[in-house]
Amino acid sequence: MGRFHWIKNYLNNNDNNNLNSIADIIPNLFDEYLLIHWKIGVIENFPFEEYPLKNETIDQINKRIKIEKDFGLFFNYDEDIYFKEVSLNYISKKFKKELDYKILDNIIEIPAIKILEKESIESLYLSLNKITKNKSLNLFIEDSYRFPTPNSLKQEYIGINIKEYIQIQEDLNFDYFTYLFPDDLNWCLITSEDFPMFLCINKDLIEEVKSSFELELFKINYNRQLY
């Protein structure tokens, strides 16, 4: 059997189109399933209490614009330089919300809080290099047919390296159903459309991954309904 038989067979026999758990996207072959959260940044000293949560009246609009201008956020494409990386625990205490992978969903959208995409991708690259240990990697892209340029994206990649993987994911905006795994299937990194990223690992890697991974991780039950 080929390297990709295990996932192709599972997906071919899974007719559930209402994705809401890890069980909907991968067979239960691993000991732990970890949800990966992108890095978060905030604007220091931003007046969160003063910033209007609604944008309906002229007064609210003007006050929003003034605050955004004062902190370099108003139509500033270089605004990332003003954001300081913080932990989700900081966000939890700052906004008095339960520490959870859905914490940002429980905070009203404010321009002074954002996902740090560049820093997150860099940390993912470093983290994957740590756990890969020069092993040969394989990548399966279930929905490669969605890519707008025909024949430029394969469904199966054998012997791919981390740099190549990251480049593909940036081209796909991390929004395709992909499975990255070594030949021994000791772990698998999953991305999917409108769904979190997951790292599935076997028990001999658990402590190493939790101590060295550079993005925040949340242990998730295989059958847990995520939303």
HUPE-V645117 format. One line per field, one symbol per residue. ss: DSSP state (H for helix, E for strand, L for the rest). phi: phi as a letter, one per 40 degrees, with the letter a starting at -180 (. if undefined). burial: 1 if it has 16 or more other C-alpha atoms within 10 Angstrom, else 0. A space follows every 10 residues. Layout:
ss->???
phi->???
burial->???
This chain:
ss->LLLLHHHHHH HHLLLLLLLL LHHHLLLLLL LEEEEEELLE EEELLLLLLL LLLLLLLHHH HHHHHHHHHH LLLLLLLLHH HHEEEELHHH HHHHHLLLLL LLHHHHLLLL LLEEELHHHH HHHHHHHHHH HHLLLLEEEE ELLHHHLLLL LLLLLEEEEE LHHHHHHHHH HHLLLLLEEE EELLLLEEEE EELLEEEEEE ELHHHHHHHH HHLLLEEEEL LLLLLLL
phi->.ccbdccccc ccbbccccca acdcbaccbb cabbccbccb bbccgccdcc cccbbbcdcc cccccccccc bgbcfbcbcd cccbcbcccc ccccbfbcca ccdcccbccb ccbacccdcc ccccdccccc ccfgccbbbb bcbccccccd gcbccbbbgc bccccccccc ccffbbcbbb acdcfcaabb bacfaccbbb bcdcbdcccc cbccbcbbcb cdbcccb
burial->0011001000 1000000010 1101110001 0111111111 1110010000 1100000000 0011001100 1110000001 0010100100 1100000000 1001000000 0111110011 1011111110 0100001111 1101000000 0010011001 1100110010 0101111111 1100111111 1100111111 1000010010 0011101001 0100000
